[in-house]
Each structure stands twice: as C-alpha cells, then as structure tokens.
C-alpha cells in the first residue's frame, strides 16, 4: 500500500510529489460539463478572448481536485477513510490549458479521533505550482485516516 497510516505521519513532514500533469482544453470542457458549470470563462474561447486573460481559465475546482489527486499516491492511497473538509483554499494565479501542474504537501496537524479509536485526523497543506514555479493553488485539507492495523 502506497499511502501512509495516521501513525506514520509527523507534523512538518513534507512530500514533493513526483507525478505532474499537463492540463488540456479537454480536461476543462469535460470537468465543466460534468459539473454543470456553463461559465463562458471556462468553455468559450471567443468570449475568453475579451477578458483580461485572453483565453479560457481552467475551472478552479478541477485545479483543486487535481492538486489533491497528485498527492494521493504518497499520502492517503488506500489508508484514508474520507475527507472531512477543505479550508483556506486560494488560487493566487490562474491555470490555463497547456500548464503543467506539480504539487507539494506538508503535514500541519495530527489529532487522534475521539470517537474512532482506530483512526486519526491529519491536516495537510497542499500547494500547487505551474511550470514557471508560480503558486496556482493552496489548500488546507483534513483527512480521516486509518491507523496501522494491530
């Protein structure tokens, strides 16, 4: 199993995720369509030409999902019970089709579950960068994690 159990994490632990992903127009169109988001800024190239960006922006929720996904293999693959929340999420720079996204994760906090003795809560800080090393997404996530089986 690639993911770590609750008791294998430590505060301040850092992960530089090796997997990167170049995002495409197809990703943007499919995600926006599947989530019923018809915003022209994401799906209409002609409309987007008239914006300050001059081209469609990647859907920010796609970017957030990608950042979390890039972290899974190193952190929570097979050992997570579920995500409990996302907070302090920001998108300091836009993401465009053709950008290559990479992510890093830091463990910010650990707490034993009060109601589930075989589980604990891990607070992660995920930071995503584009190919120019600009921060394009930051998010704090709380995940309910399994402890190492007895």
N, CA and C atoms as an extended XYZ file, in Angstrom:
450
Properties=species:S:1:pos:R:3:atomname:S:1:resname:S:1:resid:I:1 pbc="F F F"
N         0.842       -1.169        0.000 N   UNK     1
C         0.000        0.000        0.000 CA  UNK     1
C         0.894        1.242        0.000 C   UNK     1
N         0.633        2.166       -0.888 N   UNK     2
C         1.480        3.344       -1.036 CA  UNK     2
C         1.204        4.405        0.022 C   UNK     2
N        -0.056        4.519        0.453 N   UNK     3
C        -0.405        5.554        1.417 CA  UNK     3
C         0.145        5.255        2.799 C   UNK     3
N         0.201        6.292        3.621 N   UNK     4
C         0.671        6.134        4.987 CA  UNK     4
C        -0.513        6.080        5.938 C   UNK     4
N        -0.315        5.370        7.040 N   UNK     5
C        -1.317        5.329        8.087 CA  UNK     5
C        -1.133        6.543        8.999 C   UNK     5
N        -2.170        6.860        9.759 N   UNK     6
C        -2.160        8.018       10.646 CA  UNK     6
C        -0.883        8.089       11.477 C   UNK     6
N        -0.497        6.964       12.092 N   UNK     7
C         0.650        6.962       12.997 CA  UNK     7
C         1.993        7.019       12.270 C   UNK     7
N         1.990        7.050       10.937 N   UNK     8
C         3.229        7.183       10.165 CA  UNK     8
C         3.494        8.630        9.739 C   UNK     8
N         2.555        9.519       10.033 N   UNK     9
C         2.731       10.933        9.706 CA  UNK     9
C         3.338       11.663       10.894 C   UNK     9
N         4.053       12.761       10.612 N   UNK    10
C         4.571       13.628       11.670 CA  UNK    10
C         4.370       15.081       11.238 C   UNK    10
N         4.145       15.928       12.217 N   UNK    11
C         3.950       17.347       11.928 CA  UNK    11
C         5.223       17.895       11.294 C   UNK    11
N         5.040       18.627       10.207 N   UNK    12
C         6.166       19.191        9.467 CA  UNK    12
C         6.677       18.291        8.351 C   UNK    12
N         6.193       17.071        8.311 N   UNK    13
C         6.603       16.147        7.251 CA  UNK    13
C         6.210       16.733        5.895 C   UNK    13
N         7.134       16.653        4.929 N   UNK    14
C         6.901       17.247        3.613 CA  UNK    14
C         6.998       16.181        2.528 C   UNK    14
N         6.177       16.364        1.524 N   UNK    15
C         6.168       15.479        0.366 CA  UNK    15
C         6.281       16.341       -0.895 C   UNK    15
N         7.204       16.001       -1.750 N   UNK    16
C         7.304       16.613       -3.075 CA  UNK    16
C         6.820       15.530       -4.037 C   UNK    16
N         5.637       15.701       -4.567 N   UNK    17
C         5.005       14.661       -5.379 CA  UNK    17
C         5.633       14.624       -6.765 C   UNK    17
N         6.058       13.438       -7.162 N   UNK    18
C         6.762       13.266       -8.427 CA  UNK    18
C         5.856       13.367       -9.646 C   UNK    18
N         4.623       12.931       -9.512 N   UNK    19
C         3.712       12.948      -10.650 CA  UNK    19
C         3.302       14.385      -10.939 C   UNK    19
N         3.390       14.764      -12.189 N   UNK    20
C         2.965       16.090      -12.659 CA  UNK    20
C         1.899       15.862      -13.716 C   UNK    20
N         1.159       16.902      -14.063 N   UNK    21
C         0.111       16.734      -15.073 CA  UNK    21
C        -0.030       18.003      -15.876 C   UNK    21
N         0.041       17.866      -17.195 N   UNK    22
C        -0.249       18.982      -18.087 CA  UNK    22
C        -1.742       18.972      -18.354 C   UNK    22
N        -2.393       20.099      -18.111 N   UNK    23
C        -3.844       20.195      -18.255 CA  UNK    23
C        -4.201       20.644      -19.672 C   UNK    23
N        -5.389       20.234      -20.136 N   UNK    24
C        -5.788       20.472      -21.517 CA  UNK    24
C        -7.164       21.126      -21.597 C   UNK    24
N        -7.486       21.626      -22.777 N   UNK    25
C        -8.833       22.142      -23.030 CA  UNK    25
C        -9.870       21.056      -22.775 C   UNK    25
N        -9.545       19.840      -23.167 N   UNK    26
C       -10.477       18.725      -22.966 CA  UNK    26
C       -10.784       18.533      -21.481 C   UNK    26
N        -9.773       18.609      -20.622 N   UNK    27
C        -9.982       18.489      -19.179 CA  UNK    27
C       -10.971       19.556      -18.705 C   UNK    27
N       -10.755       20.780      -19.150 N   UNK    28
C       -11.570       21.912      -18.730 CA  UNK    28
C       -13.011       21.759      -19.204 C   UNK    28
N       -13.169       21.400      -20.478 N   UNK    29
C       -14.506       21.250      -21.048 CA  UNK    29
C       -15.251       20.095      -20.368 C   UNK    29
N       -14.577       18.966      -20.222 N   UNK    30
C       -15.226       17.799      -19.623 CA  UNK    30
C       -15.615       18.074      -18.171 C   UNK    30
N       -14.692       18.607      -17.382 N   UNK    31
C       -14.986       18.873      -15.975 CA  UNK    31
C       -16.114       19.890      -15.842 C   UNK    31
N       -16.043       20.967      -16.611 N   UNK    32
C       -17.083       21.998      -16.528 CA  UNK    32
C       -18.440       21.443      -16.932 C   UNK    32
N       -18.466       20.602      -17.955 N   UNK    33
C       -19.719       19.993      -18.403 CA  UNK    33
C       -20.249       19.001      -17.368 C   UNK    33
N       -19.384       18.146      -16.863 N   UNK    34
C       -19.820       17.141      -15.877 CA  UNK    34
C       -20.350       17.778      -14.595 C   UNK    34
N       -19.830       18.942      -14.253 N   UNK    35
C       -20.270       19.610      -13.022 CA  UNK    35
C       -21.321       20.684      -13.296 C   UNK    35
N       -21.839       20.708      -14.522 N   UNK    36
C       -22.932       21.624      -14.906 CA  UNK    36
C       -22.545       23.094      -14.752 C   UNK    36
N       -21.288       23.409      -15.030 N   UNK    37
C       -20.804       24.777      -14.932 CA  UNK    37
C       -20.656       25.352      -16.339 C   UNK    37
N       -21.641       26.138      -16.803 N   UNK    38
C       -21.584       26.676      -18.153 CA  UNK    38
C       -20.864       28.030      -18.269 C   UNK    38
N       -20.079       28.405      -17.270 N   UNK    39
C       -19.424       29.712      -17.292 CA  UNK    39
C       -18.557       29.858      -18.538 C   UNK    39
N       -18.835       30.910      -19.306 N   UNK    40
C       -18.123       31.139      -20.564 CA  UNK    40
C       -16.616       31.287      -20.361 C   UNK    40
N       -16.201       31.768      -19.198 N   UNK    41
C       -14.770       31.952      -18.926 CA  UNK    41
C       -14.007       30.628      -18.987 C   UNK    41
N       -14.731       29.497      -18.849 N   UNK    42
C       -14.095       28.177      -18.898 CA  UNK    42
C       -14.251       27.482      -20.244 C   UNK    42
N       -15.346       27.715      -20.940 N   UNK    43
C       -15.661       26.861      -22.089 CA  UNK    43
C       -15.800       27.587      -23.427 C   UNK    43
N       -15.687       28.899      -23.439 N   UNK    44
C       -15.923       29.663      -24.665 CA  UNK    44
C       -14.677       30.476      -25.025 C   UNK    44
N       -13.919       29.993      -25.994 N   UNK    45
C       -12.677       30.663      -26.391 CA  UNK    45
C       -12.937       32.077      -26.911 C   UNK    45
N       -13.999       32.263      -27.673 N   UNK    46
C       -14.300       33.591      -28.215 CA  UNK    46
C       -14.630       34.571      -27.093 C   UNK    46
N       -15.445       34.160      -26.160 N   UNK    47
C       -15.757       35.012      -25.005 CA  UNK    47
C       -14.470       35.347      -24.240 C   UNK    47
N       -13.665       34.324      -23.992 N   UNK    48
C       -12.457       34.500      -23.177 CA  UNK    48
C       -11.454       35.447      -23.822 C   UNK    48
N       -11.475       35.544      -25.145 N   UNK    49
C       -10.578       36.495      -25.816 CA  UNK    49
C       -10.812       37.919      -25.337 C   UNK    49
N       -12.028       38.226      -24.935 N   UNK    50
C       -12.374       39.564      -24.480 CA  UNK    50
C       -12.128       39.810      -23.000 C   UNK    50
N       -11.625       38.832      -22.297 N   UNK    51
C       -11.346       39.001      -20.867 CA  UNK    51
C        -9.902       39.446      -20.661 C   UNK    51
N        -9.578       39.795      -19.443 N   UNK    52
C        -8.201       40.203      -19.146 CA  UNK    52
C        -7.196       39.083      -19.366 C   UNK    52
N        -7.670       37.833      -19.408 N   UNK    53
C        -6.780       36.688      -19.584 CA  UNK    53
C        -6.573       36.334      -21.056 C   UNK    53
N        -7.541       36.679      -21.900 N   UNK    54
C        -7.422       36.437      -23.330 CA  UNK    54
C        -7.627       34.999      -23.767 C   UNK    54
N        -7.896       34.138      -22.826 N   UNK    55
C        -8.128       32.708      -23.105 CA  UNK    55
C        -8.869       32.100      -21.922 C   UNK    55
N        -9.466       30.926      -22.119 N   UNK    56
C       -10.229       30.316      -21.016 CA  UNK    56
C        -9.353       29.978      -19.808 C   UNK    56
N        -9.933       30.171      -18.643 N   UNK    57
C        -9.304       29.740      -17.388 CA  UNK    57
C        -9.691       28.296      -17.115 C   UNK    57
N        -8.777       27.534      -16.579 N   UNK    58
C        -9.150       26.198      -16.117 CA  UNK    58
C       -10.110       26.374      -14.942 C   UNK    58
N       -11.097       25.529      -14.877 N   UNK    59
C       -12.064       25.537      -13.787 CA  UNK    59
C       -11.298       25.340      -12.473 C   UNK    59
N       -11.506       26.242      -11.529 N   UNK    60
C       -10.727       26.192      -10.282 CA  UNK    60
C       -10.992       24.921       -9.478 C   UNK    60
N       -12.189       24.381       -9.558 N   UNK    61
C       -12.451       23.138       -8.820 CA  UNK    61
C       -11.750       21.948       -9.467 C   UNK    61
N       -11.541       22.010      -10.768 N   UNK    62
C       -10.711       20.991      -11.426 CA  UNK    62
C        -9.290       21.092      -10.889 C   UNK    62
N        -8.779       22.326      -10.813 N   UNK    63
C        -7.423       22.528      -10.301 CA  UNK    63
C        -7.298       21.990       -8.879 C   UNK    63
N        -8.263       22.297       -8.025 N   UNK    64
C        -8.239       21.804       -6.646 CA  UNK    64
C        -8.247       20.271       -6.624 C   UNK    64
N        -9.131       19.667       -7.395 N   UNK    65
C        -9.188       18.207       -7.440 CA  UNK    65
C        -7.891       17.593       -7.934 C   UNK    65
N        -7.278       18.226       -8.912 N   UNK    66
C        -6.007       17.731       -9.438 CA  UNK    66
C        -4.918       17.785       -8.373 C   UNK    66
N        -4.861       18.887       -7.650 N   UNK    67
C        -3.846       19.048       -6.600 CA  UNK    67
C        -3.987       17.936       -5.559 C   UNK    67
N        -5.205       17.685       -5.125 N   UNK    68
C        -5.427       16.617       -4.146 CA  UNK    68
C        -5.043       15.274       -4.765 C   UNK    68
N        -5.470       15.056       -6.007 N   UNK    69
C        -5.156       13.799       -6.688 CA  UNK    69
C        -3.665       13.559       -6.822 C   UNK    69
N        -2.900       14.591       -7.115 N   UNK    70
C        -1.453       14.435       -7.246 CA  UNK    70
C        -0.805       14.004       -5.933 C   UNK    70
N        -1.460       14.300       -4.820 N   UNK    71
C        -0.888       13.979       -3.503 CA  UNK    71
C        -1.222       12.571       -3.022 C   UNK    71
N        -2.237       11.963       -3.595 N   UNK    72
C        -2.799       10.721       -3.044 CA  UNK    72
C        -1.786        9.584       -2.953 C   UNK    72
N        -1.043        9.322       -4.009 N   UNK    73
C        -0.176        8.138       -4.019 CA  UNK    73
C         0.859        8.173       -2.895 C   UNK    73
N         1.327        9.372       -2.526 N   UNK    74
C         2.345        9.491       -1.474 CA  UNK    74
C         1.763        9.571       -0.072 C   UNK    74
N         0.499        9.916        0.045 N   UNK    75
C        -0.043       10.218        1.369 CA  UNK    75
C        -1.198        9.320        1.792 C   UNK    75
N        -2.255        9.253        1.009 N   UNK    76
C        -3.502        8.658        1.501 CA  UNK    76
C        -4.013        7.464        0.700 C   UNK    76
N        -3.245        6.990       -0.265 N   UNK    77
C        -3.712        5.903       -1.133 CA  UNK    77
C        -3.962        4.618       -0.333 C   UNK    77
N        -5.216        4.275       -0.193 N   UNK    78
C        -5.599        3.047        0.495 CA  UNK    78
C        -5.672        3.146        2.003 C   UNK    78
N        -5.353        4.302        2.572 N   UNK    79
C        -5.338        4.435        4.026 CA  UNK    79
C        -6.283        5.531        4.529 C   UNK    79
N        -6.955        6.193        3.622 N   UNK    80
C        -7.876        7.248        4.035 CA  UNK    80
C        -9.283        6.696        4.210 C   UNK    80
N        -9.971        7.229        5.193 N   UNK    81
C       -11.378        6.895        5.399 CA  UNK    81
C       -12.231        7.899        4.621 C   UNK    81
N       -11.823        9.161        4.644 N   UNK    82
C       -12.543       10.193        3.904 CA  UNK    82
C       -12.004       11.572        4.200 C   UNK    82
N       -12.339       12.491        3.330 N   UNK    83
C       -12.001       13.896        3.548 CA  UNK    83
C       -13.071       14.526        4.431 C   UNK    83
N       -12.642       15.264        5.442 N   UNK    84
C       -13.588       15.908        6.355 CA  UNK    84
C       -13.794       17.375        6.037 C   UNK    84
N       -12.869       17.965        5.309 N   UNK    85
C       -13.056       19.364        4.965 CA  UNK    85
C       -11.873       19.959        4.242 C   UNK    85
N       -12.164       21.044        3.542 N   UNK    86
C       -11.164       21.820        2.829 CA  UNK    86
C       -11.336       23.266        3.304 C   UNK    86
N       -10.249       23.896        3.684 N   UNK    87
C       -10.357       25.279        4.133 CA  UNK    87
C        -9.152       26.068        3.656 C   UNK    87
N        -9.265       27.376        3.761 N   UNK    88
C        -8.183       28.274        3.363 CA  UNK    88
C        -7.710       27.959        1.938 C   UNK    88
N        -8.658       27.707        1.050 N   UNK    89
C        -8.318       27.405       -0.338 CA  UNK    89
C        -8.179       28.710       -1.107 C   UNK    89
N        -7.087       28.825       -1.857 N   UNK    90
C        -6.885       30.022       -2.676 CA  UNK    90
C        -6.251       29.641       -4.004 C   UNK    90
N        -6.451       30.507       -4.982 N   UNK    91
C        -5.922       30.325       -6.323 CA  UNK    91
C        -5.186       31.615       -6.706 C   UNK    91
N        -3.935       31.780       -6.248 N   UNK    92
C        -3.216       33.037       -6.440 CA  UNK    92
C        -2.929       33.411       -7.893 C   UNK    92
N        -2.784       32.425       -8.755 N   UNK    93
C        -2.527       32.662      -10.181 CA  UNK    93
C        -3.463       31.755      -10.982 C   UNK    93
N        -3.865       32.200      -12.170 N   UNK    94
C        -4.745       31.358      -12.989 CA  UNK    94
C        -4.006       30.175      -13.606 C   UNK    94
N        -4.784       29.152      -13.947 N   UNK    95
C        -4.267       27.987      -14.659 CA  UNK    95
C        -4.908       27.971      -16.034 C   UNK    95
N        -4.083       27.705      -17.053 N   UNK    96
C        -4.548       27.673      -18.436 CA  UNK    96
C        -4.230       26.326      -19.055 C   UNK    96
N        -4.964       25.997      -20.097 N   UNK    97
C        -4.662       24.797      -20.872 CA  UNK    97
C        -3.197       24.857      -21.302 C   UNK    97
N        -2.504       23.735      -21.158 N   UNK    98
C        -1.086       23.670      -21.501 CA  UNK    98
C        -0.164       23.833      -20.316 C   UNK    98
N        -0.692       24.305      -19.173 N   UNK    99
C         0.135       24.427      -17.975 CA  UNK    99
C         0.403       23.037      -17.396 C   UNK    99
N         1.586       22.875      -16.838 N   UNK   100
C         1.948       21.633      -16.165 CA  UNK   100
C         1.956       21.903      -14.669 C   UNK   100
N         1.154       21.128      -13.955 N   UNK   101
C         0.943       21.346      -12.520 CA  UNK   101
C         1.694       20.288      -11.716 C   UNK   101
N         2.361       20.748      -10.670 N   UNK   102
C         3.016       19.848       -9.712 CA  UNK   102
C         2.562       20.264       -8.322 C   UNK   102
N         2.721       19.352       -7.361 N   UNK   103
C         2.218       19.643       -6.014 CA  UNK   103
C         3.210       19.224       -4.940 C   UNK   103
N         3.103       19.909       -3.818 N   UNK   104
C         3.845       19.572       -2.607 CA  UNK   104
C         2.859       19.582       -1.444 C   UNK   104
N         3.144       18.772       -0.445 N   UNK   105
C         2.248       18.646        0.701 CA  UNK   105
C         3.058       18.705        1.992 C   UNK   105
N         2.491       19.366        2.992 N   UNK   106
C         3.089       19.385        4.326 CA  UNK   106
C         2.031       18.980        5.336 C   UNK   106
N         2.429       18.172        6.322 N   UNK   107
C         1.532       17.787        7.412 CA  UNK   107
C         1.548       18.915        8.434 C   UNK   107
N         0.361       19.502        8.657 N   UNK   108
C         0.247       20.651        9.550 CA  UNK   108
C        -0.183       20.276       10.969 C   UNK   108
N        -1.030       19.240       11.088 N   UNK   109
C        -1.542       18.858       12.408 CA  UNK   109
C        -1.969       17.401       12.391 C   UNK   109
N        -1.934       16.803       13.568 N   UNK   110
C        -2.380       15.417       13.782 CA  UNK   110
C        -3.252       15.396       15.028 C   UNK   110
N        -4.331       14.635       14.965 N   UNK   111
C        -5.194       14.502       16.140 CA  UNK   111
C        -5.836       13.126       16.125 C   UNK   111
N        -5.745       12.435       17.245 N   UNK   112
C        -6.422       11.143       17.375 CA  UNK   112
C        -7.925       11.377       17.315 C   UNK   112
N        -8.643       10.476       16.703 N   UNK   113
C       -10.099       10.582       16.679 CA  UNK   113
C       -10.640       10.275       18.069 C   UNK   113
N       -11.582       11.107       18.529 N   UNK   114
C       -12.183       10.882       19.843 CA  UNK   114
C       -13.222        9.769       19.807 C   UNK   114
N       -13.853        9.577       18.658 N   UNK   115
C       -14.940        8.596       18.561 CA  UNK   115
C       -14.552        7.322       17.803 C   UNK   115
N       -13.394        7.331       17.150 N   UNK   116
C       -12.959        6.175       16.354 CA  UNK   116
C       -11.532        5.809       16.747 C   UNK   116
N       -11.363        4.877       17.654 N   UNK   117
C       -10.032        4.574       18.190 CA  UNK   117
C        -9.038        4.021       17.160 C   UNK   117
N        -9.514        3.559       16.019 N   UNK   118
C        -8.606        3.020       15.003 CA  UNK   118
C        -8.291        4.045       13.915 C   UNK   118
N        -8.636        5.319       14.177 N   UNK   119
C        -8.447        6.354       13.158 CA  UNK   119
C        -7.959        7.659       13.779 C   UNK   119
N        -7.435        8.528       12.921 N   UNK   120
C        -6.988        9.843       13.359 CA  UNK   120
C        -7.149       10.863       12.250 C   UNK   120
N        -7.037       12.135       12.599 N   UNK   121
C        -7.204       13.217       11.635 CA  UNK   121
C        -5.851       13.836       11.301 C   UNK   121
N        -5.611       13.979       10.016 N   UNK   122
C        -4.388       14.613        9.531 CA  UNK   122
C        -4.784       15.875        8.773 C   UNK   122
N        -4.162       16.994        9.118 N   UNK   123
C        -4.378       18.231        8.376 CA  UNK   123
C        -3.192       18.419        7.446 C   UNK   123
N        -3.492       18.456        6.161 N   UNK   124
C        -2.483       18.630        5.124 CA  UNK   124
C        -2.560       20.045        4.562 C   UNK   124
N        -1.424       20.604        4.202 N   UNK   125
C        -1.376       21.819        3.397 CA  UNK   125
C        -0.841       21.401        2.030 C   UNK   125
N        -1.672       21.567        1.002 N   UNK   126
C        -1.284       21.243       -0.371 CA  UNK   126
C        -0.982       22.545       -1.098 C   UNK   126
N         0.120       22.570       -1.824 N   UNK   127
C         0.486       23.729       -2.628 CA  UNK   127
C         0.807       23.237       -4.036 C   UNK   127
N         0.202       23.894       -5.034 N   UNK   128
C         0.427       23.516       -6.426 CA  UNK   128
C         1.141       24.635       -7.157 C   UNK   128
N         2.005       24.240       -8.072 N   UNK   129
C         2.801       25.171       -8.863 CA  UNK   129
C         2.620       24.859      -10.342 C   UNK   129
N         2.742       25.899      -11.171 N   UNK   130
C         2.771       25.661      -12.608 CA  UNK   130
C         4.227       25.490      -13.059 C   UNK   130
N         4.429       25.389      -14.352 N   UNK   131
C         5.767       25.157      -14.907 CA  UNK   131
C         6.712       26.340      -14.702 C   UNK   131
N         6.191       27.485      -14.303 N   UNK   132
C         7.016       28.663      -14.027 CA  UNK   132
C         7.300       28.809      -12.532 C   UNK   132
N         6.883       27.812      -11.755 N   UNK   133
C         7.014       27.813      -10.292 CA  UNK   133
C         6.155       28.865       -9.615 C   UNK   133
N         5.101       29.328      -10.303 N   UNK   134
C         4.107       30.200       -9.682 CA  UNK   134
C         3.155       29.333       -8.871 C   UNK   134
N         2.789       29.777       -7.677 N   UNK   135
C         1.777       29.067       -6.900 CA  UNK   135
C         0.424       29.322       -7.554 C   UNK   135
N        -0.269       28.239       -7.892 N   UNK   136
C        -1.579       28.362       -8.546 CA  UNK   136
C        -2.723       27.883       -7.659 C   UNK   136
N        -2.400       27.177       -6.578 N   UNK   137
C        -3.440       26.709       -5.656 CA  UNK   137
C        -2.807       26.372       -4.316 C   UNK   137
N        -3.504       26.758       -3.254 N   UNK   138
C        -3.134       26.362       -1.893 CA  UNK   138
C        -4.404       25.906       -1.209 C   UNK   138
N        -4.298       24.841       -0.452 N   UNK   139
C        -5.475       24.330        0.238 CA  UNK   139
C        -5.061       23.559        1.479 C   UNK   139
N        -5.791       23.797        2.555 N   UNK   140
C        -5.632       23.012        3.761 CA  UNK   140
C        -6.758       21.980        3.766 C   UNK   140
N        -6.411       20.719        3.976 N   UNK   141
C        -7.389       19.622        3.924 CA  UNK   141
C        -7.273       18.777        5.178 C   UNK   141
N        -8.407       18.409        5.747 N   UNK   142
C        -8.432       17.493        6.885 CA  UNK   142
C        -8.935       16.144        6.380 C   UNK   142
N        -8.121       15.109        6.613 N   UNK   143
C        -8.481       13.757        6.183 CA  UNK   143
C        -8.563       12.836        7.394 C   UNK   143
N        -9.578       11.995        7.409 N   UNK   144
C        -9.716       10.968        8.427 CA  UNK   144
C        -8.940        9.747        7.924 C   UNK   144
N        -7.930        9.348        8.693 N   UNK   145
C        -7.008        8.310        8.250 CA  UNK   145
C        -7.059        7.092        9.159 C   UNK   145
N        -6.835        5.931        8.567 N   UNK   146
C        -6.707        4.702        9.353 CA  UNK   146
C        -5.389        4.700       10.097 C   UNK   146
N        -5.392        4.091       11.285 N   UNK   147
C        -4.149        3.822       11.982 CA  UNK   147
C        -3.603        2.478       11.482 C   UNK   147
N        -2.334        2.242       11.714 N   UNK   148
C        -1.740        0.966       11.313 CA  UNK   148
C        -2.517       -0.165       11.974 C   UNK   148
N        -2.952       -1.168       11.191 N   UNK   149
C        -3.724       -2.267       11.776 CA  UNK   149
C        -2.924       -2.992       12.861 C   UNK   149
N        -3.628       -3.380       13.903 N   UNK   150
C        -2.965       -4.082       15.037 CA  UNK   150
C        -2.546       -5.469       14.651 C   UNK   150
